[in-house]
Amino acid sequence: MNGKTMEGLVGARTNMNLLNTPFRVFKEARRKGDTETMKRAMGYVNEFSDKTDEYKAKADKGMKEEAEEARKKAKLECEKAIQKRKEEREELEKRTEESRDKNKETDTVYVSEEGKVLLKEKDRTDGMDLDSEGSGKGKADREPVIYTKTGEICQSELTEGISVSV
């Protein structure tokens, strides 16, 4: 709670309590018919009432300042949260890019034209192999296979278009 708000609330409450005493004196003087004491008591009542109004204004001002500070704090926290989400998104994109780069680090074997000719000659001597479709193509006419560093066949070509985020 803001200091001005506290001071305003405490001051207003105190002056309201102090206002009761001269008002009681006013009532007693009225019963007795003492007009001079009634005037003095009402002067004190007015004085404490004015002070109460001043403290009330101070409390209102403090509450406005407190509300403004709360708005600024909420806005700052919101901006921090937005910045944090941007950083997390950038980090995720970076990890995704690194993951893609790891898949690009695989080795690709290309067979030269001389190698293809030698392979065809070997296939002619060994006979033709039928692929899964039964088309009768030779081994040299198949799609190239990509192996990873560990010697396994890379499945990235077969599962093209599918991405997995971890």
Beta strands, then each sheet from edge to edge (+ up, - down):
strand 1: 107-108
strand 2: 146-147
sheet 1: 1+ 2-
end
